Structure formats: C-alpha cells, structure tokens
C-alpha cells in the first residue's frame, strides 16, 4: 500500500459555544491541514496521485474557510466548528473533489496549534 500526504493551511476564527473555558471566547487559529491518500497501485507515471492535482483540490476546499468566522458558515450553524468537525468538513468535500482520480482519501488532520490536532478517518 502506498500513502502520500500533503500539507496546507488556512486562518480562521471560531468560538466553541459549549466548551467552557478559553475556547468559548472568540479567537483564531492558523490551522495546518494534513491530507493523506492511499492506493495499492500506482498510475503509469509511478504515483498515487499527482501532488499538484491533490494540492489544487485541497486549496479549493480550504478557500471558503480561509479568513472567515467559521461559526457563520452554514455548515457550522448546527455543529461546532471544532478541529474535529473541521477535519470532517474538509474530508467530505475533498472526497467529492477526488472522485475519478486514483487513490482513496484516508484521513484529514487539522492542527490548531503545534501540539494539538484532530483527525477524521473516512469510511
Ligand atoms: Zn480554538
């Protein structure tokens, strides 16, 4: 099995309404996003998926999140914009973007600080 990973990032603000403590107040993060795609075979070019294409797709999915107040996005009107839910948001959209390309999206990790991250594994 092969696995490739690309990194990207976006900046956003959020408020976790039900998490008591510091995160309840409006604040921002520079989220680092890690995306992994797996495949048990390679294309004739010898890759899982072209890094350039994967990065392009990731940028497309992150664009609507960048420099926003995440709580205001329709997707987060009913659920909290936690790193866990952000990772799932990215995963679900990216999965759609990668349809027709070789490889299976394995997981998306959203790092909200140097030491804290949340990963969503799709099924
Ligand atoms: Zn936060």
Boltz pocket constraint, residues with backbone or C-beta under 6 A from the ligand:
constraints:
  - pocket:
      binder: B
      contacts: [[A, 14], [A, 23], [A, 27], [A, 28], [A, 29], [A, 112]]
      max_distance: 6.0
